[in-house]
Amino acid sequence: MSYTGPEFDPPQQRRSRRAPLTVGLAALVPGALLGWAVYEAVGGPGGSGSGQANAATPRSASLTPTDDAKVPTPSAVPSGLSLKGKVVVIDPGHNPGNFQHPSEINQKVNIGTNWKECDTTGTSTNAGYSEARFTLDVAHRLRVLLEKQGATVKLTHDGDQPAWGPCVNRRAEIGNAAHADAAISIHADGAPEGDRGFHVILPASVHSGAADTRPILASSRTLGERVESDFAKVTGSAPSNYVGNGTGLDVRKDLGGLNLSTVPKVFIECGNMRDSKDAALLTSGSWRQKAAQGISEGIVSFLRG
Ligand code: ZN
């Protein structure tokens, strides 16, 4: 309806850094709330508007790290709460370069149950903000938040190397090879106008070919439930009104990234890029920061048990 596009995001007032307050909060605010408190204390993404402004730039210029949130450097996490030693693999869905590599991404890979395209271009808002750029930006924000908690974070790609993909089987392999304690693939959906909200996708029980999700079913469900709950709480978004019967959870057996995972893994569809109201959220840098915060809190909750 009143979609205004990313470049019209109201600028955030940059407040002065208040390091002493931040340190004080570190001592007072337990657990997963810490990251959000620090973010709030220093004025959110810093008003640089970097993520928003880039949405209007040519694709060739869109792969710079400026999509990253200007999230402050970490404050100390109380040692008992640190995620030191925990590994999280973040999989930014698709790749901004996929549009230029149709033959590569259309090659078929085996996902256990069947053969499927290596990767897809993903969707975009009606104004052209691509899902691939959205997923990378949220991944960058999420990485900062998780590293702040002490976790080791690995991305399956960073939009440049490789210039396309990686293929969905490779995305799963990266999480497996890292022995990730949690893995998450970030997406946004491309459903009709009026379809709104987010949902988390859990692996179905699959035992076929190279796919055997049975050992990760329970842990992935727990991870997904934590992410669903915290994403709703932090963003204020409602669970999908078109998938999952209002639970915010879906179960699928057709996703290679889940079928081939040997570590706890979920997907999240953060909203519907083709719905004008959801698009207004997805194109907002401050909303993407909340999305990353919600995902982070869910993962942190899962990792702390
Ligand atoms: Zn996607």
Residues whose N, C-alpha, C, O or C-beta is under 5 A from the ligand:
A	BS01	ZN	G93 G122 H187 A188
